[in-house]
Amino acid sequence: MSSFDATETRIDATCARWPGFPREPAVLVRLVKGIYKTVHDRANAVLRDFDLSHAEYNILMMLYGTPDHPLTPSELAEAATEKSANITRLTDQLCNKGLLERIPDTNDRRKLGLHLTDKGLACIQSLLPKMAELLVLQVQGLDESEQHQLERLLKKMLDGIEAI
């Protein structure tokens, strides 16, 4: 029995009550949402030991993945798929923890760049082994070719959603 069975039963009941309801798109979208929630919850459980939330981790990882220059808050929001208001709150929290800092742009005082502090870099390096282990566990039901196929299909789905 899957944790998704009850949701699927409800989608099937909706289809029976309203025959034009698109079952497959509904199942896929609900699966994506369910996967997101489970991934988010499990990551938060691991990151609790590092006094971080999954959203904070994503911010740190986007900065870690851009080592050559600071990111503006809007670049960071796009990279981390967070809303601007959340970026402000999250970066405030991470600055207060000493994990990142804001640097004024030398050409435009109105702009700020965000980058990891040494403490932030050390934090990432200490949590990467546990997060890497979690990531591998989360896809253990898929072999390597299935992982590539799913990546391709999810990117295709995202492209379709973004084209709306």
C-alpha positions in Angstrom: 0.0 0.0 0.0 1.3 3.4 -1.0 0.8 6.7 0.9 -0.7 8.0 -2.4 -3.5 5.4 -2.6 -6.0 7.5 -0.7 -5.4 10.5 -3.0 -5.6 8.3 -6.1 -8.9 6.9 -4.9 -10.3 10.4 -4.4 -9.1 11.4 -7.9 -10.8 8.3 -9.3 -14.0 9.3 -7.4 -13.8 12.8 -8.9 -13.5 11.3 -12.4 -16.5 9.1 -11.8 -18.6 12.1 -10.6 -17.3 14.3 -13.4 -16.3 12.3 -16.4 -14.4 15.1 -18.1 -11.9 15.4 -15.2 -8.4 14.8 -16.5 -7.2 11.9 -14.3 -3.6 11.5 -15.5 -2.7 15.2 -15.2 -4.4 15.3 -11.8 -2.5 12.2 -10.6 0.9 13.6 -11.9 0.4 17.0 -10.3 -0.6 15.5 -7.0 2.3 13.1 -7.1 4.7 16.0 -7.7 3.2 17.8 -4.7 3.4 14.7 -2.5 7.0 14.0 -3.5 7.9 17.7 -2.8 6.3 17.5 0.7 8.1 14.2 1.6 11.4 15.5 0.3 11.0 18.7 2.2 10.0 17.0 5.4 12.9 14.5 5.3 15.4 17.2 4.4 14.2 19.3 7.4 14.7 16.3 9.6 18.3 15.9 8.6 19.0 19.7 8.6 17.6 20.2 12.1 21.0 18.9 13.4 22.6 21.9 11.6 20.0 24.4 12.8 18.8 24.9 9.2 15.6 24.6 7.3 15.3 23.1 3.9 14.7 26.6 2.4 17.8 27.9 4.1 19.8 24.9 2.8 18.6 25.6 -0.7 19.8 29.3 -0.4 23.2 28.1 0.9 23.5 25.6 -1.9 22.7 28.1 -4.6 25.5 30.3 -3.3 27.8 27.3 -2.9 27.1 26.5 -6.6 28.1 30.0 -7.6 31.6 30.4 -6.0 32.9 32.9 -8.5 30.7 35.9 -7.6 28.0 37.1 -5.1 24.4 36.8 -6.1 21.8 39.5 -5.9 18.7 38.8 -3.9 16.7 38.5 -7.2 19.2 36.1 -8.7 19.1 34.1 -5.6 15.3 34.1 -5.5 15.2 32.7 -9.0 17.9 30.1 -8.4 16.4 28.9 -5.2 12.8 29.1 -6.6 11.7 31.3 -3.7 9.6 34.4 -3.6 11.3 37.7 -3.1 9.7 38.2 0.4 11.0 34.8 1.4 14.5 35.6 0.2 14.6 38.6 2.4 13.5 36.7 5.5 15.7 33.7 4.7 18.8 35.8 4.0 18.2 37.8 7.2 18.1 34.5 9.1 21.3 33.2 7.4 23.1 36.5 8.0 22.1 36.4 11.7 23.6 32.9 11.9 26.8 34.2 10.4 26.5 31.9 7.3 26.3 34.6 4.7 26.8 38.3 4.3 25.6 41.1 2.2 28.2 43.1 0.2 27.4 46.5 -1.3 28.0 46.6 -5.1 31.0 48.9 -5.8 29.3 50.3 -8.9 25.8 50.8 -7.5 25.3 51.4 -3.8 21.6 50.4 -4.1 22.6 46.8 -5.1 23.7 44.2 -2.6 25.5 40.9 -3.3 25.1 37.9 -1.1 27.9 35.4 -0.5 28.9 32.7 1.9 31.0 33.5 4.9 33.8 31.1 6.0 31.3 29.8 8.6 28.7 29.2 5.9 31.2 27.3 3.7 32.2 25.2 6.7 28.5 24.5 7.5 27.8 23.3 4.0 30.9 21.1 4.0 29.8 19.5 7.2 26.2 18.8 6.1 26.9 17.7 2.5 27.7 14.1 3.4 24.3 13.7 5.2 22.4 15.4 2.5 24.2 13.5 -0.3 23.2 10.3 1.5 19.6 11.4 1.8 19.5 12.3 -1.9 20.7 8.9 -2.9 18.1 7.2 -0.6 15.3 9.3 -2.1 15.9 7.9 -5.6 16.9 4.4 -4.5 13.8 2.9 -6.3 15.1 4.2 -9.7 18.1 2.9 -11.6 20.5 5.3 -13.2 18.7 5.3 -16.6 15.3 5.8 -14.9 16.7 8.7 -13.0 17.9 10.3 -16.3 14.5 9.6 -17.9 12.6 11.1 -15.0 14.8 14.2 -15.0 14.1 14.6 -18.7 10.4 14.1 -18.3 10.2 16.5 -15.3 12.1 19.2 -17.2 9.7 18.7 -20.1 6.7 19.1 -17.7 8.3 22.2 -16.2 8.8 23.7 -19.6 5.2 23.1 -20.4 4.0 24.7 -17.2 6.3 27.7 -17.7 4.9 28.2 -21.2 1.4 28.7 -19.9 
